[in-house]
Amino acid sequence: MSFKVTKLTVGKGKTTSNEEQDEWNKLYFEVEALIEDERQIEMAKSSLEALLDMWLKGESVVQPQEQVPVSKYDMNKIKWTLAEGASGPYERSEDVDSLVFKELLKDLEAHNGKLSRDGYFVWKFAKSPIVGRKKKA
């Protein structure tokens, strides 16, 4: 007699008690996998068990992505002056007393000194509080 395994179902659970409230909490997960090569059945079982163990601990395989808050500042409220650089004309600002400028600097710091926003490429000059911006083509 011969057989071929094509599907594997693995389930795991845990039960915890809260003695103060005389309560039992059950948590159970079940995962099903299609097996393309039955020589991989042991590896599939181990992988699924590891996944279920993580879930039972409250962990996740996928790390949550950091939520980056969208800044609500208006770059047009910053004082800009025209300048000429190696790549042509651009605008620059060192409006350090402006709260909007300070928000822009924080945003630039969070993006390694460069970002695209509102149709502009914006950058911070190294070792100075000067910011440049150039309209994207």
Secondary structure, DSSP 4 states (H G I P E B T S, - for coil): ------EEEEEEEEEEEETTTTEEEEEEEEEEEE-SSGGGHHHHHHHHHHHHHHHHTT--SSPPPPPPPPP---GGGS--EEEEETTEEEEEE--TT-HHHHHHHHHHHHTTTEEEETTEEEEE-TTSS-EEEEE--
